[in-house]
């Protein structure tokens, strides 16, 4: 079982003094493992408390040394799904290559020493700028298209899950996914992106593609109904999409329980850690056969 931890849970591992070797060994006995993502690495790197940042990355370095796998980022997952379409594959491998793993390991090692390359700082700043742009752009989008705001806001919370299943296969969803593919592979024609987008909507290996569409639809709907979206919604939903090929997604944010299942497939369970018992024992219970 692959268990994806939200950033807040990695923080909790440090706060509770969990020993990485003990936890990983105990999980491995049941053929379970924790999963890391570069999104976690970059979020932790934003910590302005230098001493805490060093402590967090010192802990993370120990987990990486124990072979904790790292997921591909969301667009790399979609690129893998595109390749699966091309090669008529039913599954993809969702984790980064050995070479990319070494890049992550080296970055974590530097951060554990309180050091960061200038290009890594630029990447963090770029991600923050993109999140700000997306949040502002969301409201402006509905200002330009009031008829869409009206259509989205007409969907009640009880109707939303059923409506979402229909919406994820519409031409509007195809267009959105094509735009993301074209932005990622910007040197290729828009027509190629549209062709892949249509194929992914019907493909066997399409969890990330469908999750990205659901994420965009959910944020649009939420913005239409409430007038804006929370500052952290883009980061939180990035994690949820990133966990789509794992068996369990774990977070300390109880609000995510309300929408994470809408973005994921039933193949990925959603768990909320509420600190009622120590985190290590809770993770072992979460991974036990009786909890599946």
N, C-alpha and C positions, 0 to 999 in steps of 0.2 A: 504494500500500500504506500502510495506517495502522498505525503502530507505537506501542503503548501502553507507557510506561515506568513500572515500579514506582518508589516513592519512593527506594529505595536506588540506582537507576540515575541518577536526577537528581542525587543526591549525588555519584555517581561522575563525572558530567560536570564538576562543579565541581572535584573533587579532581584530575582529569587536565587541567584548564585548557583544556577544549574550547571553541573559539570558536563561538558560536551561529550567526553569519552564515555561516561556512564550512560547518558541518555541515548547516544547513538548505538552503543552496544546493546542496550536493552531493547531498543526498537528493532535492531537487526535480527535479534533472536526470533522475532515474529515476522521477519521478512518485510519490515516496514522501514521507511526512511523519511527524514525531513527534506524539504525542497526549498532552495533559495532562489531569488531572482535578482537581476541587476537593478530592478526597480527598488528593491529593499536596500541594496548597496547605496544607490544614489540618494534615497530618502534619508538614510542614516548619515550620509556624508554632509547633509545640510545642517546637521546639529551644530549650533553655535557655541555650545558648551564644550570646549576643547578637551577637557579631562574626561568627560563622559563619552565623547566621540572616540577617544583613544581606547577607553575601556570596552566600548561596544565592538570596535573593530578587532581588538585583541581577542575577544570572545569569538567573533565571526571567523577569525583566522584559524582558530582551533577546530571549528566545525568544518571549514574547507579542507584542512589537513586530514580530516577523517573521511573525505570523499563525498560530502553532501553535494548532490547534483544541483545544477543551476539551469533554470528554464531559459529557453530562447525568449526574446522579447516578443511582444504581440505581433508586430509586422513580420518578424522572422518566422513565427509560427504560421502566419498566413502564406508566406513565401514557400514554406515546406508543404502546406496544403496545395498550393498551386503546382508544385512539383509532383505531388501525389496524383493530381488530376492528369498531368502530362504523362505520367508513367503508369496510370491505371492502378495505383496502389490504394488499399483500403485503410492504411494506418500511416502515421508519421512518427518520427522520433523527436520528442519535444524538448530535448535538452541540448545545451551548447556543446560544441566540439571540444576536444582536448586542448587544442590551441587557444580557443576562446576562454576556456576554463583557466588557463595559465594567465591570461590577461586579467581576468577577474581576481585571481589569487594575488597577482603582483600589486594590483590596486589596493586590495584589502591589506596586504602587508605594509604598504606605504602609509595607509590611513591609520594603521595600528601604531605607527611611529609618529603620527601627527603631521604627516607630509602628504601633499597632493600635487600632481602635475598641473601646469596651467591649462592644458587642454581638457583635463578632467573638470576643473573649475568652470571652464567654458561650457562643457556639456551640461553640468548641473544648472548653470544660468540659462542655457538654452531650453532645458526642460521646463524650468519655472516660467520662462517667457511664453512657451507654447501653452501651458496650462492657463496663464492669464489671458492669452489671446483667445483660446477656446471658450473660456467663461464669458468674456465680453462679447465674443462673436455670437454666442448662443442667444443672448438677448437681442442683439441687433438683427439676427436672422428673422426673428418673429416680428420685429418692427417693420421689416421689409415685406413679410408675408403674413399679414393679419389673418387671412383665411385659413392658413395652416395652424396658427395659434388656436383659432376657434375649433378646428377639427380635432386637434390633439386634446384640448381642454374639455371637449365634450365626452371623452372617454373616462368613465368613473374608475376608481381604484379596483372595484370588484370586477369590472369588465376588462381591465388592462391585461391580465395574463392571457386571456383568450384572444383579445385583439392583437397582442404582440405576436402570437404564433402566425396570424394571418399577415401582419405587417412585414414580418421578416422575409417574406417571399414576394413582395410587391416590386414593381419597377423602381419605386423610390428607394427601396433597400438595395437593389442592384446598382443603382446610380451611386449611392453613398459608398458602397464597398469598392466600386470601380474607382472612385475618386481617391480612396485611401491607397489602393494598389498603384494608381498612376503617380501619386505623390512619392511613393516609395521607390518605384521604378520609373523615375521621371524622364528617362531617355527613350522610353518606348511609347508607341502610339496609344491614344485614348481607346481606340477600337480594340486593342489587345486587352487592355484592362477590363473593358466591358465584357469581352468574351470569357475571360477568366472569372469575372464576378458571377456571370450567369452559370458557369460550370460549377463553381464552388457552392452555389445555393442548392445544387442537387447532388453534390459529391458525397462519398462515404466519409472521407476525412475532411470535415468542415467545422469542427467545433469552434475554433478560434474565429473563423469567418462569421459564423452565425452569432457568436458571442459579441463580436465587434458591432455587428448590425443591431443586436438587442441593446447593447450599451448606448449607442447613439439614439435609438428610439426611446429608451427609458429617460435619458437626460432631456431630450426634446419634450417628452410628455411632462416630465417634472417641471421643467422651466415654463411650459405653457400653462400649467395648472397653478404654479406658485409665483410666477413672475421672474424668478431667478433660481440659481442652483447654488448649493453650498460650495465654499472655496475648495474643499477637499474632495469633492465628488469625482473629479477626473482622476486623481491619484488612487482613490479607493476602487473605482471601477476598473482602472488599469490593472490593479492586483487581481481583481475577480476574473477578468478575462485571461490574465496570465496563468491562472490556476486551472484553466479549463481542461487540461490533459492530466491533471492530478486527481487522486481519489477523494481527497478531503481538502477543503479550504477552511483555515482557522483564523479567526479574528477576535479582537477584544471589543470591537465596535458593534454594539447590539443593533444599531440602526441598519447595518448591512444585512441583517437577517431578513429584513423586509423586502429587499430587492435582489440580493445576490442569487437566490434560486431562479429568478427570472432570467438572469444573464447566462447562467450555467446550464448544463444538461443534467438529467438525473444521475449521470455517471459520476458526478462530483458532489459529494455531500458538503453541507455548510455547517460549521460548528462554531459556537460562541464560547470563549473562555471567560468565566465570570469570577475567577479567583476563589471559588468556594473550597477548592482543594489545591495542593501544590501543583504547579504546572507540569512538572515531570510526570507525576502520577496520572494527571489528567490526560496527557498526551499518550501515555501507555494504555490507559483505558479506552481512549478514542480509537486507538489502533487495534484493540483486541477484537477477536472474531465476534464476540457477543454484541459489539457496538456497530457492526457493519450492517 
